[in-house]
Amino acid sequence: MVFTADLSNSCITIAVFDTRGRMLFRSEISSERNRSEDEYYILLKSIFSIYNVEPTLAEGAIISSVVPPLTKEFSNAVERLLGCKPLLVGPGIKTGLDIKIDHHSQLGSDLVANTVAALAAYSKPFIIIDMDTATTFTAVNAKGELCGVIILPGVKTSLDALSANAAELPYISLEAPRSLLGTNTVDSMNSGIIYGTACMLDGLIDRLREEFNGDDTTIIATGVLIKLILPYCKNNIIYAPNLALDGLYMIYRKNQKKYKPI
């Protein structure tokens, strides 16, 4: 089996796949930068125990991280638990992608994993929306080239910034809005952030479809917050919650001859 982990600013998503590429389990823990290697070791060991999976049976592991302060401690904990050194998605790793951006090293490893999985599962051209601390749009054209990315503040980031900078607006939990027009402060904020984000997604999708000169562009969405927004979007959007994890498994398989477990 293969252990995969996607380290984002909001949470760490882990999954274990069997030898046929079937996901045995998926779990999430918060991204806590102050946790020690021992703490991550205990958390991971507990998660394996919950799902009744023996960690030492893993043939290998792969990690995608966009949070450098977490990478070393988490990677060391994985190595201790599984008994094998994890691959880190970055320069030197084979992905099979044709990347047409200025600096390949600036492309987030999570976007790399998303794109690898999407190329295997969906028709081109396509757009991947990943909604986390930041919201990103990754565009792949009809030739299969990763031709560009859009980055903007995430839903929770925008909401927290609004509360932090407007003295009379409280910090709130994101919930489905009761109506388009709110009749109290909390409902008004929920409506604004949910409907506003949905309209932003639809608007950028329309612009990108114009860029690709057609309406046949496949739209794929992933990330921890996207599920709350999708019901309010007008475009047909495919929800793929395990996109990055599937991509990590595929990247591991592409590199297993080069990188062998220790």
C-alpha positions as CSV (number, residue, x, y, z in Angstrom):
1,M,0.0,0.0,0.0
2,V,1.0,3.6,-0.5
3,F,0.6,6.5,2.0
4,T,-0.2,10.0,0.5
5,A,-0.4,13.3,2.3
6,D,-1.4,16.8,1.1
7,L,-0.2,19.5,3.5
8,S,-2.2,22.8,3.0
9,N,-2.5,25.9,5.1
10,S,-5.9,24.8,6.4
11,C,-5.5,21.1,7.0
12,I,-3.4,18.0,6.3
13,T,-5.3,15.4,4.2
14,I,-4.0,11.9,4.2
15,A,-5.0,8.7,2.4
16,V,-3.7,5.2,2.0
17,F,-4.1,3.3,-1.3
18,D,-3.8,-0.4,-1.9
19,T,-1.7,-2.0,-4.7
20,R,-4.6,-1.6,-7.2
21,G,-4.9,2.1,-6.5
22,R,-8.1,1.8,-4.4
23,M,-8.3,4.2,-1.4
24,L,-8.4,2.3,1.9
25,F,-9.1,5.3,4.0
26,R,-9.0,9.1,4.0
27,S,-8.6,11.4,7.0
28,E,-7.9,15.1,7.9
29,I,-6.1,16.8,10.7
30,S,-5.5,20.5,11.2
31,S,-2.3,22.2,10.0
32,E,-0.7,23.1,13.2
33,R,2.8,24.6,12.7
34,N,3.8,24.3,16.3
35,R,3.3,20.5,16.5
36,S,6.4,18.5,17.1
37,E,7.5,15.4,15.2
38,D,6.3,13.2,18.1
39,E,2.8,14.8,18.1
40,Y,2.4,14.1,14.4
41,Y,3.7,10.6,14.9
42,I,1.0,10.0,17.6
43,L,-1.7,11.5,15.5
44,L,-0.8,9.4,12.4
45,K,-0.5,6.2,14.5
46,S,-3.9,6.8,16.0
47,I,-5.5,7.3,12.6
48,F,-4.0,4.1,11.2
49,S,-5.3,2.3,14.3
50,I,-8.8,3.8,13.9
51,Y,-9.0,2.3,10.4
52,N,-7.4,-0.9,11.4
53,V,-4.5,-0.6,9.0
54,E,-0.9,-1.7,9.9
55,P,1.4,1.2,8.9
56,T,4.5,-0.9,8.5
57,L,2.8,-2.7,5.5
58,A,3.2,0.5,3.4
59,E,5.6,0.1,0.5
60,G,6.2,3.8,0.3
61,A,4.9,7.3,0.9
62,I,4.6,10.6,-0.9
63,I,3.9,14.1,0.4
64,S,2.8,17.4,-1.2
65,S,3.4,20.4,0.9
66,V,2.8,24.1,0.5
67,V,3.6,24.8,4.1
68,P,7.4,24.6,4.5
69,P,7.4,24.9,8.3
70,L,5.4,21.7,8.5
71,T,7.2,19.6,6.0
72,K,10.2,18.4,7.9
73,E,8.4,17.5,11.2
74,F,5.6,15.7,9.3
75,S,7.9,14.0,6.9
76,N,10.1,12.7,9.8
77,A,7.0,11.4,11.6
78,V,5.8,9.6,8.5
79,E,9.2,8.0,8.1
80,R,9.3,6.8,11.7
81,L,5.8,5.3,11.5
82,L,6.0,3.6,8.1
83,G,9.7,2.7,8.1
84,C,10.3,4.3,4.6
85,K,11.4,7.7,3.5
86,P,8.6,9.6,1.8
87,L,9.0,11.3,-1.6
88,L,8.4,15.0,-1.6
89,V,6.7,16.5,-4.7
90,G,9.1,19.1,-6.1
91,P,12.0,19.5,-8.5
92,G,13.4,16.2,-9.8
93,I,10.1,14.3,-9.4
94,K,8.6,12.9,-12.6
95,T,5.0,14.0,-13.2
96,G,4.5,13.7,-16.9
97,L,3.1,17.3,-17.1
98,D,3.8,19.8,-19.9
99,I,4.1,23.0,-17.9
100,K,4.0,26.3,-19.8
101,I,4.6,28.8,-17.0
102,D,7.6,31.1,-16.4
103,H,9.1,29.3,-13.4
104,H,8.2,25.6,-12.8
105,S,9.5,25.8,-9.2
106,Q,6.8,28.3,-8.4
107,L,4.0,25.9,-9.2
108,G,2.5,24.6,-6.0
109,S,2.9,20.8,-5.5
110,D,-0.8,20.6,-4.7
111,L,-1.7,22.0,-8.1
112,V,0.8,19.6,-9.7
113,A,-1.0,16.6,-8.0
114,N,-4.4,18.0,-9.0
115,T,-3.4,18.3,-12.6
116,V,-1.9,14.8,-12.8
117,A,-5.1,13.3,-11.5
118,A,-7.4,15.4,-13.7
119,L,-5.4,14.6,-16.9
120,A,-6.1,10.9,-16.2
121,A,-9.8,11.3,-15.5
122,Y,-11.2,14.2,-17.5
123,S,-11.4,15.5,-21.0
124,K,-9.3,18.5,-22.1
125,P,-9.4,21.4,-21.9
126,F,-10.2,21.7,-18.3
127,I,-10.0,24.1,-15.3
128,I,-9.3,23.0,-11.8
129,I,-10.7,25.2,-8.9
130,D,-9.0,24.4,-5.6
131,M,-10.5,26.3,-2.7
132,D,-8.5,26.4,0.5
133,T,-6.7,29.3,2.3
134,A,-6.2,30.6,-1.2
135,T,-8.5,29.9,-4.2
136,T,-6.7,28.8,-7.3
137,F,-7.7,28.2,-10.9
138,T,-5.4,25.9,-12.9
139,A,-5.9,25.9,-16.6
140,V,-5.0,23.0,-19.0
141,N,-5.6,23.6,-22.7
142,A,-6.8,21.2,-25.4
143,K,-3.1,20.1,-26.0
144,G,-2.8,19.0,-22.4
145,E,-0.5,21.9,-21.5
146,L,-0.7,23.5,-18.1
147,C,-0.8,27.0,-19.4
148,G,-1.5,29.2,-16.3
149,V,-2.9,29.7,-12.9
150,I,-5.1,32.3,-11.2
151,I,-4.6,32.9,-7.4
152,L,-7.0,34.9,-5.2
153,P,-7.9,35.0,-1.5
154,G,-9.8,32.0,-0.2
155,V,-13.4,32.2,1.2
156,K,-12.4,32.0,4.9
157,T,-9.4,34.3,4.3
158,S,-11.7,37.0,2.8
159,L,-14.3,36.5,5.5
160,D,-11.7,36.8,8.3
161,A,-10.2,39.9,6.7
162,L,-13.7,41.5,6.6
163,S,-14.3,40.8,10.3
164,A,-10.8,42.0,11.3
165,N,-11.0,45.3,9.4
166,A,-14.6,46.3,10.0
167,A,-15.1,47.1,13.7
168,E,-18.8,46.2,14.0
169,L,-18.7,43.0,11.9
170,P,-18.3,39.8,14.0
171,Y,-16.3,36.7,13.3
172,I,-18.8,34.1,12.0
173,S,-18.9,30.5,10.9
174,L,-19.6,29.9,7.3
175,E,-23.1,28.5,6.7
176,A,-25.5,28.2,3.8
177,P,-27.3,31.5,3.4
178,R,-31.0,31.6,4.2
179,S,-31.7,34.0,1.4
180,L,-29.9,36.3,-1.0
181,L,-30.8,39.4,1.1
182,G,-29.9,39.0,4.7
183,T,-32.1,40.6,7.4
184,N,-29.4,40.6,10.2
185,T,-25.6,41.0,10.2
186,V,-24.7,37.3,10.3
187,D,-27.1,36.3,7.5
188,S,-26.0,39.3,5.4
189,M,-22.3,38.3,5.8
190,N,-23.0,34.7,4.9
191,S,-25.0,35.7,1.9
192,G,-22.3,38.1,0.7
193,I,-19.5,35.6,1.0
194,I,-21.3,32.6,-0.4
195,Y,-23.2,34.3,-3.2
196,G,-20.3,36.6,-3.9
197,T,-17.8,33.7,-4.2
198,A,-20.2,31.7,-6.4
199,C,-20.6,34.7,-8.8
200,M,-16.8,35.2,-8.8
201,L,-16.3,31.5,-9.7
202,D,-18.9,31.7,-12.5
203,G,-17.4,35.0,-13.8
204,L,-13.9,33.6,-14.0
205,I,-15.1,30.3,-15.6
206,D,-16.8,32.3,-18.3
207,R,-13.7,34.4,-18.9
208,L,-11.5,31.3,-19.1
209,R,-13.9,29.6,-21.5
210,E,-13.6,32.7,-23.8
211,E,-9.8,32.3,-23.5
212,F,-10.1,28.7,-24.7
213,N,-12.6,29.7,-27.4
214,G,-15.3,27.2,-26.5
215,D,-17.9,26.1,-24.1
216,D,-16.7,22.5,-23.9
217,T,-14.2,23.2,-21.1
218,T,-14.5,20.8,-18.2
219,I,-14.7,22.4,-14.8
220,I,-13.4,20.5,-11.8
221,A,-13.6,21.6,-8.2
222,T,-11.7,20.4,-5.1
223,G,-10.7,21.7,-1.7
224,V,-12.1,21.9,1.8
225,L,-14.5,24.7,1.3
226,I,-15.8,24.3,-2.3
227,K,-18.7,22.0,-1.4
228,L,-20.4,24.9,0.4
229,I,-20.2,27.1,-2.7
230,L,-21.1,24.7,-5.5
231,P,-24.9,24.8,-5.0
232,Y,-24.9,28.5,-5.7
233,C,-22.9,28.4,-8.9
234,K,-24.6,28.5,-12.3
235,N,-21.9,26.5,-14.2
236,N,-21.8,22.7,-14.3
237,I,-18.9,21.9,-12.0
238,I,-17.6,18.4,-11.2
239,Y,-16.8,17.9,-7.5
240,A,-13.6,15.8,-7.0
241,P,-12.7,15.9,-3.3
242,N,-9.8,13.4,-3.6
243,L,-8.2,14.9,-6.7
244,A,-4.8,15.8,-5.0
245,L,-4.6,12.4,-3.2
246,D,-5.3,10.5,-6.4
247,G,-2.7,12.6,-8.2
248,L,-0.1,11.9,-5.5
249,Y,-0.7,8.2,-5.8
250,M,-0.1,8.4,-9.6
251,I,3.0,10.5,-9.1
252,Y,4.4,7.9,-6.7
253,R,3.8,5.2,-9.2
254,K,5.6,7.2,-11.9
255,N,8.7,7.5,-9.6
256,Q,8.8,4.2,-7.8
257,K,11.6,2.7,-9.9
258,K,13.7,5.8,-9.2
259,Y,12.9,6.2,-5.5
260,K,12.8,3.0,-3.5
261,P,11.6,2.7,0.1
262,I,14.5,2.3,2.5
